[in-house]
Amino acid sequence: MKYLLICLSFCLFSCKAQKNIIQQSFLYYGKTACLGKCPVFDLYIYPNGNVVYIGVENVNTLGQKNFTCTKKEIELIKNELNKLSINNNTKTVRDLPNTIIKYNGNKLIIRNNKQIEGLNKLLKKFFS
């Protein structure tokens, strides 16, 4: 019983910590699973330059890894984000990997990586 309570409290606190990670970031960039061996990860970038990468599946680095980026890199990322057109279509496709981008209260689901080529080039150093 004691073990169950410890596990339950750990889960509750870790969920709360995960929620704080999401709320404080200015950019969330993630890849979803597919029926094959698609990379699955989450990437959070904060206004102060901190970057948190969480490798989930089919990636070289599993688990959490922390990086930093410069103010210039943040500005370049913001410029690329401003070029994206907002699409309210939030339907994911099961067998295709989707890129999910959340910033400025917007959520984009990208299926065509050509739309985000510039952003991918800037962020690739964090998830490759």
N, CA, C and O atoms as a GROMACS GRO file, in nm:
protein
  512
    1MET      N    1   0.082  -0.120   0.000
    1MET     CA    2   0.000   0.000   0.000
    1MET      C    3   0.087   0.126   0.000
    1MET      O    4   0.060   0.222  -0.072
    2LYS      N    5   0.191   0.122   0.083
    2LYS     CA    6   0.281   0.236   0.092
    2LYS      C    7   0.349   0.262  -0.044
    2LYS      O    8   0.363   0.376  -0.088
    3TYR      N    9   0.390   0.153  -0.109
    3TYR     CA   10   0.454   0.162  -0.240
    3TYR      C   11   0.359   0.224  -0.342
    3TYR      O   12   0.400   0.306  -0.423
    4LEU      N   13   0.232   0.184  -0.337
    4LEU     CA   14   0.131   0.238  -0.429
    4LEU      C   15   0.114   0.388  -0.410
    4LEU      O   16   0.104   0.461  -0.508
    5LEU      N   17   0.111   0.434  -0.286
    5LEU     CA   18   0.097   0.577  -0.258
    5LEU      C   19   0.218   0.656  -0.306
    5LEU      O   20   0.204   0.766  -0.358
    6ILE      N   21   0.335   0.599  -0.288
    6ILE     CA   22   0.457   0.666  -0.335
    6ILE      C   23   0.455   0.679  -0.486
    6ILE      O   24   0.485   0.786  -0.540
    7CYS      N   25   0.419   0.571  -0.555
    7CYS     CA   26   0.412   0.575  -0.702
    7CYS      C   27   0.307   0.673  -0.751
    7CYS      O   28   0.330   0.747  -0.846
    8LEU      N   29   0.192   0.674  -0.685
    8LEU     CA   30   0.084   0.764  -0.724
    8LEU      C   31   0.126   0.910  -0.706
    8LEU      O   32   0.101   0.992  -0.793
    9SER      N   33   0.189   0.942  -0.593
    9SER     CA   34   0.231   1.080  -0.570
    9SER      C   35   0.341   1.121  -0.668
    9SER      O   36   0.344   1.236  -0.713
   10PHE      N   37   0.431   1.028  -0.702
   10PHE     CA   38   0.534   1.058  -0.801
   10PHE      C   39   0.472   1.091  -0.935
   10PHE      O   40   0.513   1.187  -1.001
   11CYS      N   41   0.372   1.013  -0.976
   11CYS     CA   42   0.303   1.038  -1.104
   11CYS      C   43   0.234   1.173  -1.105
   11CYS      O   44   0.240   1.245  -1.205
   12LEU      N   45   0.170   1.209  -0.995
   12LEU     CA   46   0.100   1.337  -0.989
   12LEU      C   47   0.196   1.453  -1.000
   12LEU      O   48   0.170   1.550  -1.072
   13PHE      N   49   0.310   1.446  -0.927
   13PHE     CA   50   0.407   1.554  -0.932
   13PHE      C   51   0.476   1.561  -1.068
   13PHE      O   52   0.504   1.671  -1.117
   14SER      N   53   0.506   1.446  -1.129
   14SER     CA   54   0.572   1.450  -1.259
   14SER      C   55   0.479   1.505  -1.366
   14SER      O   56   0.525   1.574  -1.457
   15CYS      N   57   0.350   1.476  -1.357
   15CYS     CA   58   0.253   1.532  -1.453
   15CYS      C   59   0.247   1.684  -1.437
   15CYS      O   60   0.239   1.757  -1.535
   16LYS      N   61   0.250   1.730  -1.312
   16LYS     CA   62   0.246   1.874  -1.287
   16LYS      C   63   0.372   1.940  -1.341
   16LYS      O   64   0.365   2.048  -1.400
   17ALA      N   65   0.487   1.877  -1.322
   17ALA     CA   66   0.613   1.931  -1.375
   17ALA      C   67   0.608   1.937  -1.527
   17ALA      O   68   0.654   2.034  -1.586
   18GLN      N   69   0.554   1.832  -1.590
   18GLN     CA   70   0.543   1.829  -1.736
   18GLN      C   71   0.454   1.943  -1.784
   18GLN      O   72   0.483   2.006  -1.886
   19LYS      N   73   0.345   1.969  -1.712
   19LYS     CA   74   0.254   2.077  -1.749
   19LYS      C   75   0.325   2.212  -1.741
   19LYS      O   76   0.306   2.298  -1.827
   20ASN      N   77   0.409   2.232  -1.637
   20ASN     CA   78   0.485   2.356  -1.624
   20ASN      C   79   0.584   2.373  -1.739
   20ASN      O   80   0.603   2.484  -1.788
   21ILE      N   81   0.646   2.264  -1.782
   21ILE     CA   82   0.739   2.269  -1.895
   21ILE      C   83   0.668   2.323  -2.018
   21ILE      O   84   0.720   2.409  -2.088
   22ILE      N   85   0.548   2.273  -2.042
   22ILE     CA   86   0.471   2.313  -2.160
   22ILE      C   87   0.427   2.458  -2.150
   22ILE      O   88   0.439   2.533  -2.247
   23GLN      N   89   0.377   2.500  -2.035
   23GLN     CA   90   0.320   2.634  -2.021
   23GLN      C   91   0.425   2.744  -2.031
   23GLN      O   92   0.394   2.853  -2.081
   24GLN      N   93   0.547   2.720  -1.987
   24GLN     CA   94   0.648   2.823  -1.984
   24GLN      C   95   0.722   2.838  -2.117
   24GLN      O   96   0.785   2.942  -2.139
   25SER      N   97   0.716   2.741  -2.203
   25SER     CA   98   0.791   2.748  -2.328
   25SER      C   99   0.722   2.839  -2.428
   25SER      O  100   0.599   2.850  -2.428
   26PHE      N  101   0.802   2.905  -2.514
   26PHE     CA  102   0.740   2.985  -2.619
   26PHE      C  103   0.718   2.902  -2.744
   26PHE      O  104   0.640   2.939  -2.832
   27LEU      N  105   0.789   2.788  -2.753
   27LEU     CA  106   0.772   2.700  -2.868
   27LEU      C  107   0.774   2.555  -2.824
   27LEU      O  108   0.864   2.511  -2.752
   28TYR      N  109   0.675   2.482  -2.870
   28TYR     CA  110   0.675   2.336  -2.858
   28TYR      C  111   0.684   2.282  -3.000
   28TYR      O  112   0.609   2.324  -3.088
   29TYR      N  113   0.775   2.189  -3.021
   29TYR     CA  114   0.793   2.125  -3.151
   29TYR      C  115   0.803   1.976  -3.124
   29TYR      O  116   0.893   1.932  -3.052
   30GLY      N  117   0.713   1.899  -3.180
   30GLY     CA  118   0.715   1.756  -3.154
   30GLY      C  119   0.682   1.674  -3.277
   30GLY      O  120   0.615   1.720  -3.369
   31LYS      N  121   0.730   1.552  -3.276
   31LYS     CA  122   0.702   1.456  -3.384
   31LYS      C  123   0.619   1.343  -3.324
   31LYS      O  124   0.649   1.292  -3.216
   32THR      N  125   0.514   1.304  -3.398
   32THR     CA  126   0.427   1.197  -3.351
   32THR      C  127   0.468   1.063  -3.413
   32THR      O  128   0.545   1.058  -3.508
   33ALA      N  129   0.415   0.958  -3.356
   33ALA     CA  130   0.445   0.823  -3.402
   33ALA      C  131   0.371   0.792  -3.533
   33ALA      O  132   0.274   0.858  -3.569
   34CYS      N  133   0.420   0.689  -3.601
   34CYS     CA  134   0.353   0.635  -3.718
   34CYS      C  135   0.353   0.483  -3.702
   34CYS      O  136   0.395   0.433  -3.597
   35LEU      N  137   0.308   0.411  -3.800
   35LEU     CA  138   0.307   0.266  -3.789
   35LEU      C  139   0.444   0.204  -3.816
   35LEU      O  140   0.462   0.083  -3.798
   36GLY      N  141   0.540   0.284  -3.858
   36GLY     CA  142   0.675   0.236  -3.885
   36GLY      C  143   0.772   0.278  -3.776
   36GLY      O  144   0.739   0.275  -3.657
   37LYS      N  145   0.890   0.318  -3.817
   37LYS     CA  146   0.996   0.357  -3.723
   37LYS      C  147   1.022   0.507  -3.726
   37LYS      O  148   1.137   0.551  -3.735
   38CYS      N  149   0.918   0.585  -3.720
   38CYS     CA  150   0.931   0.731  -3.721
   38CYS      C  151   0.985   0.780  -3.587
   38CYS      O  152   0.948   0.726  -3.482
   39PRO      N  153   1.073   0.881  -3.589
   39PRO     CA  154   1.121   0.937  -3.463
   39PRO      C  155   1.008   1.008  -3.389
   39PRO      O  156   0.927   1.079  -3.449
   40VAL      N  157   1.004   0.987  -3.259
   40VAL     CA  158   0.903   1.050  -3.174
   40VAL      C  159   0.978   1.126  -3.064
   40VAL      O  160   1.055   1.067  -2.988
   41PHE      N  161   0.953   1.257  -3.057
   41PHE     CA  162   1.020   1.337  -2.955
   41PHE      C  163   0.943   1.465  -2.931
   41PHE      O  164   0.854   1.502  -3.008
   42ASP      N  165   0.978   1.532  -2.821
   42ASP     CA  166   0.923   1.662  -2.785
   42ASP      C  167   1.040   1.758  -2.767
   42ASP      O  168   1.144   1.720  -2.713
   43LEU      N  169   1.022   1.881  -2.812
   43LEU     CA  170   1.125   1.983  -2.800
   43LEU      C  171   1.058   2.110  -2.750
   43LEU      O  172   0.963   2.159  -2.810
   44TYR      N  173   1.108   2.163  -2.639
   44TYR     CA  174   1.055   2.286  -2.580
   44TYR      C  175   1.165   2.391  -2.582
   44TYR      O  176   1.277   2.365  -2.538
   45ILE      N  177   1.133   2.510  -2.632
   45ILE     CA  178   1.229   2.620  -2.633
   45ILE      C  179   1.170   2.734  -2.550
   45ILE      O  180   1.054   2.772  -2.568
   46TYR      N  181   1.252   2.788  -2.461
   46TYR     CA  182   1.209   2.892  -2.369
   46TYR      C  183   1.267   3.026  -2.409
   46TYR      O  184   1.370   3.032  -2.475
   47PRO      N  185   1.201   3.135  -2.370
   47PRO     CA  186   1.248   3.269  -2.408
   47PRO      C  187   1.391   3.299  -2.362
   47PRO      O  188   1.460   3.379  -2.425
   48ASN      N  189   1.437   3.237  -2.254
   48ASN     CA  190   1.572   3.263  -2.203
   48ASN      C  191   1.680   3.183  -2.276
   48ASN      O  192   1.798   3.195  -2.243
   49GLY      N  193   1.641   3.102  -2.375
   49GLY     CA  194   1.738   3.025  -2.453
   49GLY      C  195   1.752   2.880  -2.410
   49GLY      O  196   1.821   2.803  -2.477
   50ASN      N  197   1.690   2.842  -2.301
   50ASN     CA  198   1.695   2.702  -2.260
   50ASN      C  199   1.612   2.617  -2.354
   50ASN      O  200   1.504   2.657  -2.399
   51VAL      N  201   1.664   2.499  -2.384
   51VAL     CA  202   1.596   2.405  -2.472
   51VAL      C  203   1.591   2.270  -2.402
   51VAL      O  204   1.692   2.223  -2.350
   52VAL      N  205   1.473   2.209  -2.400
   52VAL     CA  206   1.457   2.075  -2.342
   52VAL      C  207   1.409   1.981  -2.452
   52VAL      O  208   1.305   2.003  -2.515
   53TYR      N  209   1.488   1.877  -2.473
   53TYR     CA  210   1.455   1.773  -2.571
   53TYR      C  211   1.420   1.648  -2.492
   53TYR      O  212   1.489   1.610  -2.398
   54ILE      N  213   1.310   1.582  -2.532
   54ILE     CA  214   1.270   1.456  -2.470
   54ILE      C  215   1.251   1.354  -2.580
   54ILE      O  216   1.152   1.357  -2.653
   55GLY      N  217   1.346   1.263  -2.593
   55GLY     CA  218   1.338   1.157  -2.692
   55GLY      C  219   1.249   1.046  -2.641
   55GLY      O  220   1.268   0.996  -2.530
   56VAL      N  221   1.150   1.006  -2.721
   56VAL     CA  222   1.052   0.907  -2.679
   56VAL      C  223   1.073   0.772  -2.746
   56VAL      O  224   1.076   0.669  -2.679
   57GLU      N  225   1.089   0.774  -2.878
   57GLU     CA  226   1.096   0.647  -2.950
   57GLU      C  227   1.165   0.667  -3.086
   57GLU      O  228   1.149   0.772  -3.149
   58ASN      N  229   1.241   0.568  -3.129
   58ASN     CA  230   1.307   0.568  -3.260
   58ASN      C  231   1.398   0.690  -3.282
   58ASN      O  232   1.404   0.744  -3.392
   59VAL      N  233   1.467   0.731  -3.176
   59VAL     CA  234   1.561   0.841  -3.182
   59VAL      C  235   1.695   0.796  -3.125
   59VAL      O  236   1.702   0.697  -3.052
   60ASN      N  237   1.801   0.870  -3.157
   60ASN     CA  238   1.934   0.834  -3.105
   60ASN      C  239   1.944   0.854  -2.954
   60ASN      O  240   2.009   0.776  -2.886
   61THR      N  241   1.880   0.959  -2.903
   61THR     CA  242   1.885   0.990  -2.761
   61THR      C  243   1.747   0.977  -2.699
   61THR      O  244   1.656   1.052  -2.733
   62LEU      N  245   1.732   0.880  -2.609
   62LEU     CA  246   1.606   0.863  -2.536
   62LEU      C  247   1.614   0.942  -2.406
   62LEU      O  248   1.722   0.958  -2.349
   63GLY      N  249   1.501   0.990  -2.360
   63GLY     CA  250   1.497   1.065  -2.236
   63GLY      C  251   1.524   1.212  -2.258
   63GLY      O  252   1.522   1.261  -2.371
   64GLN      N  253   1.548   1.280  -2.148
   64GLN     CA  254   1.562   1.426  -2.153
   64GLN      C  255   1.707   1.469  -2.172
   64GLN      O  256   1.800   1.411  -2.114
   65LYS      N  257   1.725   1.571  -2.254
   65LYS     CA  258   1.855   1.633  -2.275
   65LYS      C  259   1.833   1.784  -2.283
   65LYS      O  260   1.737   1.830  -2.344
   66ASN      N  261   1.923   1.859  -2.220
   66ASN     CA  262   1.909   2.004  -2.216
   66ASN      C  263   2.014   2.072  -2.303
   66ASN      O  264   2.128   2.026  -2.311
   67PHE      N  265   1.974   2.180  -2.369
   67PHE     CA  266   2.060   2.259  -2.456
   67PHE      C  267   2.036   2.406  -2.425
   67PHE      O  268   1.948   2.441  -2.346
   68THR      N  269   2.114   2.490  -2.488
   68THR     CA  270   2.086   2.633  -2.487
   68THR      C  271   2.101   2.686  -2.629
   68THR      O  272   2.175   2.630  -2.710
   69CYS      N  273   2.031   2.793  -2.657
   69CYS     CA  274   2.048   2.859  -2.786
   69CYS      C  275   2.064   3.008  -2.760
   69CYS      O  276   2.023   3.060  -2.657
   70THR      N  277   2.125   3.074  -2.855
   70THR     CA  278   2.155   3.217  -2.841
   70THR      C  279   2.032   3.301  -2.871
   70THR      O  280   1.933   3.253  -2.927
   71LYS      N  281   2.039   3.428  -2.834
   71LYS     CA  282   1.930   3.521  -2.865
   71LYS      C  283   1.911   3.533  -3.015
   71LYS      O  284   1.798   3.545  -3.064
   72LYS      N  285   2.022   3.529  -3.090
   72LYS     CA  286   2.013   3.537  -3.236
   72LYS      C  287   1.938   3.416  -3.291
   72LYS      O  288   1.854   3.430  -3.380
   73GLU      N  289   1.968   3.296  -3.238
   73GLU     CA  290   1.898   3.176  -3.282
   73GLU      C  291   1.748   3.185  -3.249
   73GLU      O  292   1.664   3.144  -3.329
   74ILE      N  293   1.716   3.238  -3.132
   74ILE     CA  294   1.575   3.253  -3.095
   74ILE      C  295   1.506   3.348  -3.192
   74ILE      O  296   1.393   3.321  -3.234
   75GLU      N  297   1.571   3.457  -3.228
   75GLU     CA  298   1.512   3.551  -3.324
   75GLU      C  299   1.491   3.485  -3.460
   75GLU      O  300   1.388   3.505  -3.524
   76LEU      N  301   1.588   3.406  -3.505
   76LEU     CA  302   1.573   3.334  -3.633
   76LEU      C  303   1.457   3.236  -3.627
   76LEU      O  304   1.381   3.224  -3.723
   77ILE      N  305   1.443   3.167  -3.515
   77ILE     CA  306   1.332   3.072  -3.497
   77ILE      C  307   1.199   3.147  -3.500
   77ILE      O  308   1.106   3.104  -3.567
   78LYS      N  309   1.191   3.258  -3.429
   78LYS     CA  310   1.068   3.339  -3.429
   78LYS      C  311   1.034   3.388  -3.569
   78LYS      O  312   0.917   3.389  -3.609
   79ASN      N  313   1.136   3.429  -3.645
   79ASN     CA  314   1.112   3.474  -3.783
   79ASN      C  315   1.053   3.361  -3.868
   79ASN      O  316   0.961   3.384  -3.946
   80GLU      N  317   1.106   3.241  -3.852
   80GLU     CA  318   1.052   3.126  -3.927
   80GLU      C  319   0.909   3.095  -3.884
   80GLU      O  320   0.825   3.062  -3.967
   81LEU      N  321   0.882   3.105  -3.754
   81LEU     CA  322   0.746   3.080  -3.705
   81LEU      C  323   0.648   3.180  -3.761
   81LEU      O  324   0.534   3.145  -3.794
   82ASN      N  325   0.690   3.305  -3.773
   82ASN     CA  326   0.602   3.409  -3.826
   82ASN      C  327   0.570   3.388  -3.974
   82ASN      O  328   0.471   3.442  -4.023
   83LYS      N  329   0.651   3.311  -4.044
   83LYS     CA  330   0.626   3.282  -4.185
   83LYS      C  331   0.519   3.173  -4.204
   83LYS      O  332   0.463   3.159  -4.313
   84LEU      N  333   0.493   3.096  -4.098
   84LEU     CA  334   0.397   2.986  -4.111
   84LEU      C  335   0.255   3.038  -4.119
   84LEU      O  336   0.219   3.133  -4.050
   85SER      N  337   0.175   2.976  -4.201
   85SER     CA  338   0.034   3.012  -4.206
   85SER      C  339  -0.041   2.928  -4.103
   85SER      O  340  -0.015   2.809  -4.088
   86ILE      N  341  -0.132   2.992  -4.035
   86ILE     CA  342  -0.209   2.925  -3.931
   86ILE      C  343  -0.318   2.843  -3.997
   86ILE      O  344  -0.400   2.894  -4.072
   87ASN      N  345  -0.316   2.713  -3.967
   87ASN     CA  346  -0.417   2.622  -4.019
   87ASN      C  347  -0.487   2.559  -3.901
   87ASN      O  348  -0.422   2.498  -3.816
   88ASN      N  349  -0.617   2.572  -3.893
   88ASN     CA  350  -0.691   2.520  -3.779
   88ASN      C  351  -0.717   2.370  -3.787
   88ASN      O  352  -0.780   2.315  -3.698
   89ASN      N  353  -0.670   2.305  -3.891
   89ASN     CA  354  -0.690   2.161  -3.904
   89ASN      C  355  -0.600   2.089  -3.803
   89ASN      O  356  -0.478   2.088  -3.818
   90THR      N  357  -0.660   2.029  -3.701
   90THR     CA  358  -0.582   1.961  -3.599
   90THR      C  359  -0.604   1.810  -3.603
   90THR      O  360  -0.581   1.742  -3.503
   91LYS      N  361  -0.647   1.759  -3.714
   91LYS     CA  362  -0.669   1.615  -3.729
   91LYS      C  363  -0.538   1.547  -3.766
   91LYS      O  364  -0.473   1.584  -3.864
   92THR      N  365  -0.498   1.448  -3.687
   92THR     CA  366  -0.377   1.375  -3.718
   92THR      C  367  -0.411   1.254  -3.805
   92THR      O  368  -0.523   1.205  -3.804
   93VAL      N  369  -0.312   1.208  -3.878
   93VAL     CA  370  -0.329   1.091  -3.963
   93VAL      C  371  -0.249   0.978  -3.900
   93VAL      O  372  -0.132   0.997  -3.867
   94ARG      N  373  -0.310   0.862  -3.883
   94ARG     CA  374  -0.250   0.755  -3.805
   94ARG      C  375  -0.117   0.705  -3.859
   94ARG      O  376  -0.023   0.687  -3.782
   95ASP      N  377  -0.105   0.681  -3.988
   95ASP     CA  378   0.016   0.620  -4.040
   95ASP      C  379   0.121   0.721  -4.086
   95ASP      O  380   0.229   0.681  -4.129
   96LEU      N  381   0.092   0.848  -4.079
   96LEU     CA  382   0.189   0.948  -4.120
   96LEU      C  383   0.243   1.020  -3.997
   96LEU      O  384   0.167   1.055  -3.907
   97PRO      N  385   0.375   1.041  -3.992
   97PRO     CA  386   0.426   1.120  -3.880
   97PRO      C  387   0.382   1.265  -3.897
   97PRO      O  388   0.387   1.320  -4.006
   98ASN      N  389   0.339   1.324  -3.790
   98ASN     CA  390   0.298   1.463  -3.791
   98ASN      C  391   0.396   1.545  -3.709
   98ASN      O  392   0.451   1.497  -3.610
   99THR      N  393   0.417   1.666  -3.751
   99THR     CA  394   0.493   1.761  -3.672
   99THR      C  395   0.393   1.854  -3.607
   99THR      O  396   0.311   1.916  -3.675
  100ILE      N  397   0.400   1.863  -3.476
  100ILE     CA  398   0.309   1.951  -3.402
  100ILE      C  399   0.389   2.069  -3.351
  100ILE      O  400   0.492   2.052  -3.286
  101ILE      N  401   0.340   2.188  -3.380
  101ILE     CA  402   0.406   2.311  -3.339
  101ILE      C  403   0.305   2.394  -3.261
  101ILE      O  404   0.194   2.419  -3.308
  102LYS      N  405   0.345   2.435  -3.141
  102LYS     CA  406   0.261   2.523  -3.060
  102LYS      C  407   0.342   2.647  -3.025
  102LYS      O  408   0.451   2.638  -2.970
  103TYR      N  409   0.286   2.763  -3.058
  103TYR     CA  410   0.348   2.890  -3.024
  103TYR      C  411   0.244   3.000  -3.030
  103TYR      O  412   0.150   2.992  -3.108
  104ASN      N  413   0.260   3.102  -2.948
  104ASN     CA  414   0.167   3.216  -2.943
  104ASN      C  415   0.021   3.172  -2.936
  104ASN      O  416  -0.065   3.235  -2.998
  105GLY      N  417  -0.008   3.068  -2.863
  105GLY     CA  418  -0.145   3.021  -2.849
  105GLY      C  419  -0.198   2.946  -2.970
  105GLY      O  420  -0.315   2.909  -2.972
  106ASN      N  421  -0.116   2.924  -3.069
  106ASN     CA  422  -0.157   2.852  -3.190
  106ASN      C  423  -0.103   2.710  -3.186
  106ASN      O  424   0.003   2.683  -3.130
  107LYS      N  425  -0.177   2.620  -3.246
  107LYS     CA  426  -0.133   2.482  -3.261
  107LYS      C  427  -0.143   2.446  -3.409
  107LYS      O  428  -0.250   2.454  -3.470
  108LEU      N  429  -0.029   2.407  -3.464
  108LEU     CA  430  -0.024   2.367  -3.604
  108LEU      C  431   0.014   2.221  -3.613
  108LEU      O  432   0.102   2.174  -3.541
  109ILE      N  433  -0.053   2.149  -3.699
  109ILE     CA  434  -0.015   2.011  -3.729
  109ILE      C  435   0.031   2.009  -3.873
  109ILE      O  436  -0.047   2.036  -3.965
  110ILE      N  437   0.157   1.977  -3.892
  110ILE     CA  438   0.219   1.981  -4.024
  110ILE      C  439   0.240   1.839  -4.074
  110ILE      O  440   0.296   1.755  -4.003
  111ARG      N  441   0.194   1.812  -4.194
  111ARG     CA  442   0.217   1.682  -4.256
  111ARG      C  443   0.318   1.691  -4.370
  111ARG      O  444   0.376   1.590  -4.410
  112ASN      N  445   0.338   1.810  -4.420
  112ASN     CA  446   0.430   1.833  -4.531
  112ASN      C  447   0.549   1.913  -4.478
  112ASN      O  448   0.537   2.032  -4.452
  113ASN      N  449   0.663   1.847  -4.464
  113ASN     CA  450   0.780   1.913  -4.406
  113ASN      C  451   0.836   2.026  -4.492
  113ASN      O  452   0.917   2.104  -4.443
  114LYS      N  453   0.794   2.036  -4.618
  114LYS     CA  454   0.840   2.148  -4.701
  114LYS      C  455   0.792   2.281  -4.643
  114LYS      O  456   0.859   2.383  -4.659
  115GLN      N  457   0.677   2.278  -4.575
  115GLN     CA  458   0.623   2.400  -4.515
  115GLN      C  459   0.714   2.453  -4.404
  115GLN      O  460   0.713   2.573  -4.375
  116ILE      N  461   0.791   2.365  -4.343
  116ILE     CA  462   0.872   2.406  -4.228
  116ILE      C  463   1.021   2.377  -4.249
  116ILE      O  464   1.094   2.355  -4.153
  117GLU      N  465   1.065   2.378  -4.374
  117GLU     CA  466   1.206   2.350  -4.405
  117GLU      C  467   1.301   2.443  -4.331
  117GLU      O  468   1.400   2.397  -4.273
  118GLY      N  469   1.273   2.570  -4.332
  118GLY     CA  470   1.359   2.667  -4.264
  118GLY      C  471   1.365   2.644  -4.115
  118GLY      O  472   1.471   2.651  -4.054
  119LEU      N  473   1.250   2.617  -4.056
  119LEU     CA  474   1.244   2.590  -3.912
  119LEU      C  475   1.318   2.461  -3.878
  119LEU      O  476   1.390   2.455  -3.779
  120ASN      N  477   1.299   2.359  -3.961
  120ASN     CA  478   1.370   2.232  -3.938
  120ASN      C  479   1.521   2.250  -3.941
  120ASN      O  480   1.592   2.190  -3.860
  121LYS      N  481   1.570   2.332  -4.032
  121LYS     CA  482   1.715   2.356  -4.040
  121LYS      C  483   1.767   2.421  -3.912
  121LYS      O  484   1.876   2.388  -3.865
  122LEU      N  485   1.689   2.513  -3.856
  122LEU     CA  486   1.731   2.579  -3.733
  122LEU      C  487   1.725   2.486  -3.612
  122LEU      O  488   1.809   2.496  -3.522
  123LEU      N  489   1.629   2.398  -3.609
  123LEU     CA  490   1.607   2.313  -3.491
  123LEU      C  491   1.678   2.179  -3.499
  123LEU      O  492   1.688   2.109  -3.398
  124LYS      N  493   1.726   2.142  -3.616
  124LYS     CA  494   1.783   2.010  -3.637
  124LYS      C  495   1.897   1.975  -3.540
  124LYS      O  496   1.913   1.860  -3.501
  125LYS      N  497   1.974   2.074  -3.502
  125LYS     CA  498   2.086   2.047  -3.411
  125LYS      C  499   2.040   1.995  -3.276
  125LYS      O  500   2.118   1.932  -3.204
  126PHE      N  501   1.915   2.020  -3.240
  126PHE     CA  502   1.864   1.975  -3.112
  126PHE      C  503   1.808   1.832  -3.116
  126PHE      O  504   1.809   1.762  -3.015
  127PHE      N  505   1.760   1.789  -3.233
  127PHE     CA  506   1.698   1.658  -3.238
  127PHE      C  507   1.762   1.560  -3.335
  127PHE      O  508   1.704   1.454  -3.361
  128SER      N  509   1.876   1.590  -3.390
  128SER     CA  510   1.937   1.493  -3.481
  128SER      C  511   2.039   1.407  -3.410
  128SER      O  512   2.101   1.320  -3.472
   0.00000   0.00000   0.00000
